[in-house]
Amino acid sequence: MSASGLFLTLAIFALLFRQSRGFMTPEKRKRNAIYLGCAIVIVLCIATIGVFSDSLKTSLWLGIPAFYALETLALWAFGISWFIKGETLFKDKTPA
């Protein structure tokens, strides 16, 4: 239960990254699409764990318990959104 709360909080953070003040550059639009995609992935992973929790505990995906694979995917999705928020990729171009 606590883990689902954590992951839902991470999804909310990814959605909050979409807020902007002022003009939306093309790079900001790309970043917003990535943030939305990451939030959707997080929510889908948690929903899948919630719906199929009993069968996921015994399932293996590439030798990894499916339960942990979905949690890892959700963490990676948040990590990507956090990495993008730092504007390492899709940084706004400065005027020439």
N, C-alpha and C positions, 0 to 999 in steps of 0.2 A: 504494500500500500504506500509506503514512504517513497519507494523508488518511482512509482507512477506519478506521485506528486512532484518529485524532482524533475522527471522528464517533461511533465506538462509545464513546469516553470521554465525549462529550457526552451520549449516550443514558444512560449509567450515571449521570452527574450528575443528569439529569432524574429518573431512578428513585430516586436517593438523596434527592431533595427530598421524597419521600413520607414519610420517617421523621418520627415525632412523639414527643414526650415528654408523656405525660399524656392528658388528655381531648381527644377529637376533636370539634371544633365543626363545625356544618354547613358553614361556610366552608372549613375545612380539608379536609373531604370533597370539596368542589368543586375545591379546589386540587389534591388528590391525583388526581382524575379527569383534570384538565388535564395534570398532569405525566406520567401514564401515556400519555395520548393523544399528547403531544409525543414521548415516548420511542419509541412505536410508529411515528410518522411518520418519525423519524430512521432507525430500523432499516429500515423499508420502502424509504426512498429509497436507502440504501446497498446494500441487497439488490438493488434494481432496477438500480442502476448496475453491481453485480457480475455479475448474470446477463446483462444486455443491453448490456454495455460497448461491444462492437464496433459495434452498430447505433446506439447513442446518440451516438457521436462524430460521426456525419454527419446525425443527425436535428435538426430545428429545431422548437421550440415557440414560437409567436408571435415568430419571428425570433431566438430565443435558442437556442443549442445545448442540447439536452435534458440532456446531461451536467451542464452548469452550472446549469440550471434545477432539477434534482433536488438538487444540492449547496446551492443557495440556499434551497430549501424546507426542507432539513434544518437549515440555520443559522437560519432564521426560527423553526422549531419550537423549537430550543433557546433562542433569544432570548425567545420567549413564555414558556417555562418559567422562565427567569431573571427576567423581568419580574414574573411571578406570585409567585415566591419572595420578591421584595422587598415583597410584600403591598401593592402599589399597587392591585390589584384583589382582591376577595374577602378583604379584610382582616377579621380577627376583630373582632367587635363588642365594645366594652368594656361591662362591666356598668353599668347605670344607677344 
